[in-house]
Protein backbone atom coordinates (compact mmCIF):
# COMPACT_ATOMS: atom_id res chain seq x y z
CA UNK A 1 0.00 0.00 0.00
CA UNK A 2 1.39 3.37 -1.01
CA UNK A 3 1.34 6.16 1.53
CA UNK A 4 -1.03 9.03 0.86
CA UNK A 5 -0.12 12.63 1.55
CA UNK A 6 -2.88 15.10 2.22
CA UNK A 7 -2.58 18.57 0.75
CA UNK A 8 -5.62 19.81 2.59
CA UNK A 9 -8.33 18.04 4.51
CA UNK A 10 -10.37 17.40 1.34
CA UNK A 11 -7.59 16.61 -1.20
CA UNK A 12 -5.48 13.48 -1.18
CA UNK A 13 -2.41 13.17 -3.43
CA UNK A 14 -0.63 9.87 -3.90
CA UNK A 15 3.05 9.41 -4.67
CA UNK A 16 2.20 8.02 -8.11
CA UNK A 17 0.40 11.17 -9.18
CA UNK A 18 3.34 13.30 -8.01
CA UNK A 19 5.74 11.07 -9.96
CA UNK A 20 3.58 11.32 -13.10
CA UNK A 21 3.60 15.10 -12.94
CA UNK A 22 7.35 15.28 -12.48
CA UNK A 23 7.95 12.93 -15.40
CA UNK A 24 5.64 14.98 -17.61
CA UNK A 25 7.64 18.14 -17.03
CA UNK A 26 10.97 16.35 -17.38
CA UNK A 27 10.05 15.08 -20.85
CA UNK A 28 9.08 18.45 -22.31
CA UNK A 29 11.56 20.23 -24.52
CA UNK A 30 12.58 23.39 -22.73
CA UNK A 31 15.25 24.47 -25.19
CA UNK A 32 13.34 24.83 -28.43
CA UNK A 33 15.48 26.47 -31.10
CA UNK A 34 14.42 30.02 -31.92
CA UNK A 35 13.97 31.41 -35.42
CA UNK A 36 16.58 34.02 -36.12
CA UNK A 37 15.97 37.16 -38.19
CA UNK A 38 19.26 36.74 -40.06
CA UNK A 39 18.23 33.32 -41.33
CA UNK A 40 14.84 34.73 -42.37
CA UNK A 41 16.49 37.51 -44.40
CA UNK A 42 18.79 34.95 -46.01
CA UNK A 43 15.85 32.72 -47.00
CA UNK A 44 13.94 35.64 -48.53
CA UNK A 45 16.99 36.81 -50.47
CA UNK A 46 17.59 33.29 -51.75
CA UNK A 47 13.94 33.03 -52.86
CA UNK A 48 14.21 36.33 -54.76
CA UNK A 49 17.38 35.10 -56.45
CA UNK A 50 15.52 31.97 -57.56
CA UNK A 51 12.85 34.10 -59.22
CA UNK A 52 15.52 36.17 -61.00
CA UNK A 53 17.18 32.91 -62.15
CA UNK A 54 13.80 31.82 -63.59
CA UNK A 55 13.87 34.93 -65.79
CA UNK A 56 11.93 37.58 -63.88
CA UNK A 57 13.10 41.18 -64.00
CA UNK A 58 15.03 42.20 -60.89
CA UNK A 59 13.07 45.46 -60.46
CA UNK A 60 9.82 43.49 -60.63
CA UNK A 61 11.04 40.99 -58.03
CA UNK A 62 12.04 43.80 -55.65
CA UNK A 63 8.47 45.17 -55.70
CA UNK A 64 6.97 41.82 -54.59
CA UNK A 65 6.26 41.12 -50.94
CA UNK A 66 7.34 37.86 -49.32
CA UNK A 67 3.93 36.18 -49.72
CA UNK A 68 3.87 36.92 -53.47
CA UNK A 69 7.41 35.57 -53.84
CA UNK A 70 6.42 32.31 -52.14
CA UNK A 71 3.28 31.98 -54.27
CA UNK A 72 5.31 32.43 -57.46
CA UNK A 73 7.90 29.88 -56.36
CA UNK A 74 5.21 27.23 -55.90
CA UNK A 75 4.97 26.95 -59.71
CA UNK A 76 8.40 27.68 -61.18
CA UNK A 77 7.57 26.31 -64.66
CA UNK A 78 4.65 28.72 -64.94
CA UNK A 79 6.89 31.66 -63.91
CA UNK A 80 9.59 30.64 -66.40
CA UNK A 81 7.00 30.33 -69.18
CA UNK A 82 5.53 33.78 -68.42
CA UNK A 83 8.93 35.44 -68.29
CA UNK A 84 10.13 33.68 -71.44
CA UNK A 85 7.07 34.75 -73.44
CA UNK A 86 7.31 38.44 -72.44
Secondary structure, DSSP 8 states (H G I E B T S, - for coil): ---EEESSSS-EEEHHHHHHHHHHHHHS-S------HHHHHHHHHHHHHHHHHTT--HHHHHHS-HHHHHHHHTTHHHHHHHHHH-
